[in-house]
Amino acid sequence: MISCRIIKSREFPEDPSLTIAEIAQNTGFSSQGYFTNCFKRIFGCTPNKYRKQ
């Protein structure tokens, strides 16, 4: 379930109008920190680094 939400969240970092906290909330995570940890575990980088790539 978490993997599905993280995979879905990949489309959001490309939208610069959304903060990482908003992306976390939009994908069903209760905190930005937990979202960031899960994202990094699956993709090997933080959402901010992914956004800058």
N, CA and C of each residue as an Amber inpcrd file, in Angstrom:
protein
   159
   0.8240000  -1.1920000   0.0000000   0.0000000   0.0000000   0.0000000
   0.8660000   1.2540000   0.0000000   1.8790000   1.2840000   0.8550000
   2.7580000   2.4490000   0.9130000   3.4740000   2.6220000  -0.4170000
   3.9280000   1.5250000  -1.0010000   4.6240000   1.6080000  -2.2900000
   3.7430000   2.2360000  -3.3570000   2.4760000   1.8910000  -3.3760000
   1.5510000   2.4620000  -4.3580000   1.4210000   3.9650000  -4.1740000
   1.3230000   4.4040000  -2.9240000   1.2080000   5.8430000  -2.6580000
   2.4900000   6.5750000  -3.0250000   3.6300000   5.9610000  -2.7420000
   4.9120000   6.5850000  -3.0810000   5.0630000   6.6800000  -4.5970000
   4.7180000   5.6200000  -5.3030000   4.8150000   5.6400000  -6.7640000
   3.9060000   6.7240000  -7.3350000   2.7060000   6.8450000  -6.7960000
   1.7820000   7.8930000  -7.2370000   2.3560000   9.2770000  -6.9610000
   3.0870000   9.4080000  -5.8680000   3.6160000  10.7130000  -5.4770000
   4.6930000  11.2170000  -6.4270000   5.2840000  10.3400000  -7.2420000
   6.3400000  10.7770000  -8.1660000   5.8590000  11.8350000  -9.1410000
   4.5820000  11.8420000  -9.4750000   4.0860000  12.8370000 -10.4260000
   3.9640000  14.2210000  -9.7850000   3.8290000  14.2820000  -8.4750000
   3.6510000  15.5650000  -7.8070000   4.9100000  16.4240000  -7.7080000
   6.1050000  15.8730000  -7.4570000   7.2700000  16.7500000  -7.3210000
   7.5450000  17.6190000  -8.5410000   7.0220000  17.2460000  -9.6870000
   7.2170000  18.0600000 -10.8810000   6.3710000  19.3250000 -10.8550000
   5.3960000  19.4000000  -9.9680000   4.5530000  20.5850000  -9.8240000
   5.1500000  21.4740000  -8.7380000   5.8570000  22.5470000  -9.1220000
   6.5480000  23.3730000  -8.1290000   5.6110000  24.1590000  -7.2110000
   4.3260000  24.2150000  -7.5480000   3.4010000  24.9580000  -6.6910000
   3.0440000  24.1840000  -5.4220000   3.3570000  22.8850000  -5.3840000
   3.0680000  22.0620000  -4.2110000   4.3120000  21.8980000  -3.3480000
   4.1430000  22.0290000  -2.0470000   5.2460000  21.7450000  -1.1290000
   5.3190000  20.2350000  -0.9080000   6.4280000  19.7860000  -0.3590000
   6.5700000  18.3560000  -0.0560000   5.5160000  17.9440000   0.9740000
   5.2230000  18.8170000   1.9190000   4.1860000  18.5210000   2.9190000
   2.8240000  18.3370000   2.2500000   2.5100000  19.1600000   1.2580000
   1.2380000  19.0300000   0.5400000   1.1930000  17.7320000  -0.2690000
   2.3140000  17.3740000  -0.8740000   2.3800000  16.1120000  -1.6210000
   2.1530000  14.9400000  -0.6730000   2.7960000  14.9900000   0.4930000
   2.6160000  13.9320000   1.4930000   1.1490000  13.8120000   1.8840000
   0.5280000  14.9380000   2.1520000  -0.8790000  14.9330000   2.5540000
  -1.7710000  14.4360000   1.4110000  -1.4940000  14.8650000   0.1890000
  -2.3020000  14.4620000  -0.9680000  -2.2040000  12.9710000  -1.2720000
  -1.1340000  12.3440000  -0.8330000  -0.9630000  10.9110000  -1.0900000
  -1.2560000  10.0560000   0.1430000  -1.8100000  10.6790000   1.1830000
  -2.3000000   9.9170000   2.3250000  -1.3310000   9.6900000   3.4630000
  -0.2100000  10.4040000   3.4840000   0.7440000  10.2610000   4.5830000
   0.3980000  11.2480000   5.6860000   0.5950000  10.8160000   6.9170000
   0.2390000  11.6600000   8.0570000   1.2950000  12.7030000   8.3710000
   2.5300000  12.4790000   7.8980000   3.5810000  13.4660000   8.1570000
   4.5480000  13.5360000   6.9820000   5.1390000  14.7000000   6.8270000
   6.1220000  14.9040000   5.7710000   7.3610000  14.0470000   6.0150000
   7.7630000  13.9200000   7.2610000   8.9500000  13.1360000   7.5910000
   8.8040000  11.6740000   7.2090000   7.6570000  11.0930000   7.5290000
   7.4240000   9.6850000   7.1910000   7.3730000   9.5080000   5.6770000
   6.7150000  10.4320000   4.9970000   6.6620000  10.4000000   3.5370000
   8.0690000  10.4550000   2.9440000   8.8900000  11.3770000   3.4330000
  10.2540000  11.5300000   2.9280000  11.0680000  10.2640000   3.1510000
  10.9470000   9.6620000   4.3300000  11.6710000   8.4190000   4.6190000
  11.2480000   7.2920000   3.6800000   9.9600000   7.1410000   3.4560000
   9.4620000   6.0920000   2.5560000   9.9070000   6.3520000   1.1210000
   9.8230000   7.5960000   0.6860000  10.2280000   7.9700000  -0.6650000
  11.6990000   7.6440000  -0.8790000  12.5340000   8.0130000   0.0890000
  13.9760000   7.7740000  -0.0180000  14.2930000   6.2810000  -0.0300000
  13.5770000   5.5040000   0.7800000  13.7990000   4.0600000   0.8270000
  13.4890000   3.4120000  -0.5250000  12.4680000   3.8920000  -1.2110000
  12.0520000   3.2870000  -2.4760000  12.8510000   3.8220000  -3.6680000
  13.0990000   5.1340000  -3.7090000  13.7440000   5.7450000  -4.8760000
  15.2060000   6.1190000  -4.6690000  15.6970000   6.0360000  -3.4360000
  17.1080000   6.3030000  -3.1920000  17.4800000   7.7610000  -3.0630000
  16.4880000   8.6370000  -3.0690000  16.7480000  10.0590000  -2.8640000
  15.5130000  10.6950000  -2.2390000  15.6910000  11.8740000  -1.6910000
  14.5650000  12.5660000  -1.0710000  13.6680000  13.1670000  -2.1590000
  12.4320000  13.5140000  -1.8150000  11.5610000  14.1590000  -2.7990000
  12.1550000  15.4580000  -3.3480000  12.8480000  16.2250000  -2.5040000
  13.4650000  17.4660000  -2.9880000  14.5470000  17.1880000  -4.0190000
  15.3840000  16.1950000  -3.7710000  16.4280000  15.8500000  -4.7500000
  15.8000000  15.3120000  -6.0300000  14.7530000  14.5170000  -5.8950000
  14.0490000  13.9890000  -7.0650000  13.4820000  15.1390000  -7.8920000
  12.9290000  16.1250000  -7.2130000  12.3330000  17.2860000  -7.8760000
  13.3840000  18.0620000  -8.6710000  14.6030000  18.1470000  -8.1500000
  15.6640000  18.9240000  -8.7970000  16.3300000  18.2000000  -9.9640000
  16.1210000  16.8950000 -10.0710000  16.7650000  16.1140000 -11.1450000
  16.1850000  16.4410000 -12.5010000
